[in-house]
Amino acid sequence: MEELTLTTPALLFSAISLIMLAYTNRFLAYAATIRDLHDKYVKNKDSVLMAQIQNIKQRLYLTRYMQILGISSLLLCVFTMFLIYIGQHFIAAWIFGAALLLLMASLAFLVLEIQISVKALQHHISDIEGK
């Protein structure tokens, strides 16, 4: 195995930063949607609205896990750089591997969240097509 240099974990900074920006945008969109659904539900206690609220709640939790895993990955990348700096290359390689696994888990949660989002949108499309 090649020895890690400081630039190897640093390469992930831009990727993780962009991913975190996308996750934050999703979170903000969900917050606005939840506020809108709440206002509608207060006016009309509809079972369809309750199903939408449950769906968005599930997606919100997935987004939270995505963010936690992404931030943890970034934190481990920084820790890897510190370990390389102090000459602990063997430990740095294992910590960097853990950072990569956390990033992969975060992306796996993103795939799951996208699938749930598509299902929610398909319900709206079928409702439109039915009318």
Secondary structure as UniProt FT lines:
FT   HELIX           7..43
FT   HELIX           47..85
FT   TURN            86..87
FT   HELIX           89..130
//
